Amino acid sequence: MLKQQNNESKRKYGWIDKWAKMTGERARIDAKANKTYIIYEKNGKLVKEYPNGKISPFNNDGES
């Protein structure tokens, strides 16, 4: 049986995980303030996330 895995990062610089999370949170706050969206990768695909929580696929052809 596998022992319960520790959620701690194995990175040399552990602060990077915290910094990346804070950067994403700040992007969401800015998107809400500016009534726009953020783009990120989810399950290998780029998606747009709107301030209301709606997530849609990102198409680089100008349409979503």
MOWOKA-V316612 format. One record per run of one state. SS is the DSSP state (helix for helix, strand for strand, loop for the rest). FROM is the first residue (numbers start at 1). LEN is the number of residues. If there is no record, write none. Layout:
BEGIN
<<SS & FROM & LEN> <SS & FROM & LEN>>
END
This chain:
BEGIN
<<loop & 1 & 14> <helix & 15 & 19> <loop & 34 & 3> <strand & 37 & 6> <loop & 43 & 2> <strand & 45 & 6> <loop & 51 & 4> <strand & 55 & 3> <loop & 58 & 7>>
END
